[in-house]
Amino acid sequence: MKKKLFLLLIILILFLAACKTTDKKAETKKEKPQYPELVEKLILPSGFDNTYVLNLKEGIPVEFEKTAIRVLDFEKSPSFLKAIRNTDINVEEKIKSKIANTGRFNLLGTEEDLQAVIKEQMRIGDDSFDSSDAPELGYLKIAAYVLVGKITHSIPKVKQMGGYFSLKVSVGFSLTMTNAETGEVVYTKEISAENEDKLFVSSEGMIIKGPRNLTDKPLNAIGATGSDIDLVPQYLKALELTIAETVYFLEEKHPIMGEVVNVKDSEIITTANQADGIKPGDYIFIVRIGDPMKDSLGKLLGFDKEMIGAYQISTVESNMSRAVLVKLKNPEAKPQKQDIVISLPASIND
């Protein structure tokens, strides 16, 4: 009898220990941070500038140059303007503001800004022109890239889901980036985002919980088209999300580059700095440059590259930044001075 009790006690102890281990594993798994796919798989981002590397190798003083972008008119469909009930909305200014907040681009004036400058310049020589109070206009800068686009869709998706209505809308952009010097289309991109709110109602049609942006029509008249409900706040939120996705895409396509200047344990110091637009939370990939790669005519195509690992920016200063280790491709291959860094922006939700 005693042996049976002892055996049961041992089994109970082992069972509790196994449960505790499982809980710890589940907790560890839950707490593990989620990184972007490129970071998880250590895939080199697009936009690597081989000219920047070539200048460094040849000892030419080099500073990272921000991409110059001019945002021109975004075409807005009549259906979108009807959906938001505002024909005066300035999508270009919203995009410009979001781009400017990144600090990663030299943002030049829009078409309206250019017309204002040209108009002011045309006044020079006019009898009414007084140079004493005129602003210094200097030279008009030519953008390296011109961004144009249009709002391709604004789709309502209103559905009754049991005790609530799902108020979902989608707003989409079509983007075209053009080289201002050559007129060549560099890339195009379709981007869209959704926003969803839930409206809980009683059987009598009274709002219990959710946004109160309703029209005067009876709640039970809401149809799948969404025409019977005021979705303006949802459309505007979806628009903001689409703009955020657009700017994130631009940051990915035009990364910041620099070099490693110091390595200490799991921390590195790089030349990517505040003026470049690097921010705490951004990721950087460490790349070791190998032999140049040329075609049969001797034209430089790029360099052999070895991926060392990914780090995350922790501190940004005026002339440098610090970053902490996320993962190494090979634990034996650590970052070294003069390794190249290339950025990936923190995710939109970070």
NORDA-V241437 format. One record per helix or strand of 2 or more residues. SS is the DSSP state (alpha for helix, beta for strand). FROM is the first residue (numbers start at 1). LEN is the number of residues. If there is no record, write none. Layout:
{{SS,FROM,LEN} {SS,FROM,LEN}}
This chain:
{{alpha,2,30} {alpha,37,5} {alpha,50,8} {beta,67,9} {alpha,78,7} {alpha,91,12} {beta,105,4} {alpha,111,12} {alpha,131,3} {beta,145,17} {beta,164,16} {beta,185,17} {beta,207,3} {alpha,219,3} {alpha,232,22} {beta,257,8} {beta,267,4} {alpha,274,3} {beta,283,12} {beta,300,17} {beta,321,8} {beta,340,5}}
